């Protein structure tokens, strides 16, 4: 009996880091916010996530360069319909480092909302000489990216976002603004130490909080995401 207890205890110790690493946003470990298999852990603004999202291999529609199709098995989270619902993680997190890979077809438009409220723009901005806060990598309504680091439509691109959540005192009064510490797009620095005085229009609730979900804009153009990861700074 004693041997059985020890064995069970050892098994729990072995399993615990993996279990805690996925469930605890303060573990200090990089965790995946998308399992690459199904829509578990994802919700949309109204209705079921299954109505507008697919998991598979995303590709530009060969018959329509402005569209996306889903081919067979794959690990991509695909919103292949333009004008669909915004979609977000059921899991809420605070400040930390986010990694997000995305792909858009020609002319498409989406966005990454940190904590559901602070948007980094996604747009087919490839080749633009003049660009602003509404182009890819822009902090919508706040600041343009330093450089246009966009790749061609149909290519996978990557954000690495070092973000700090707003802070509040015991009475709920905000004591520090949300801040983008550093943002890179495709390996190029596009933002550094940018404070956000308030949420971006079009967010999930329009209210600031100490934690929130990661949300992607789905009500504009087709977009695909993969390798969605988070590491807490708290």
Residue, then its C-alpha position, 0 to 999 in steps of 0.5 A: x500500500x505504501x509503495x502504491x502511494x509513493x508511485x502515485x505521488x511520483x507520477x503526479x510530480x512528473x505530470x504537474x509541470x505540464x499541467x500547471x504550465x498550460x493552465x497558469x498564466x503566471x508560471x513563467x513558461x511559454x504556453x500555447x493559447x491554441x492547441x493546433x487541433x480544434x477550437x477548444x478554448x475559443x469563443x466568438x462574439x455571439x454564436x458558436x466558434x464552429x460557425x466561422x472558424x476552421x482548423x486546417x491548412x490555410x492557403x490563398x484561394x487559387x481562384x481568388x487572391x483575396x480569399x482563403x481556403x482550408x486544405x485538409x489537415x493542418x495546425x492553422x486557426x482559419x477565419x476563411x470568411x470575410x465579415x465573420x465574428x471576432x474570436x478570442x481565447x476563453x483564457x485570460x492573461x495579463x502582461x507578458x510576451x505574445x508570439x503570433x503568426x498570421x497570414x492574410x490574402x490580398x487586400x485583407x484586414x484583421x487585428x490582434x487585440x491584447x487583453x481584448x482591448x488594445x489593437x495591433x493592426x493587420x493589413x495587406x500593406x506589402x510594398x507601401x511607401x507611405x504607411x500609418x497607424x492603420x497599416x500592418x503593425x500599427x497601434x490602431x488610432x495611436x501610432x504608426x509602425x517605425x518601418x513597413x515590415x510587411x511580407x507579401x499576401x499569402x506569406x506567413x508573418x510573425x509578431x513578437x509583442x512584449x506588453x504590460x497590462x494596466x495597473x489598478x489600486x485596491x479601489x479599482x483606480x488605474x495607476x498605470x497605463x497599458x504599455x507596449x514595451x517592444x513589438x517586432x514584426x518579421x524580426x524588425x522593431x516597429x514599436x518601443x515603449x508606447x503607452x496606451x491611454x485607453x482601449x482601442x475602439x472595437x475591443x471586446x468590452x471597451x473597458x480596461x482590466x488587469x487581465x483579458x483574453x487575446x482577441x482577433x478581429x474577424x469581422x473584416x477580411x479572411x485571416x489565418x493564425x498559428x503558433x499563438x504563444x504567451x509567456x507571463x511577465x507577472 
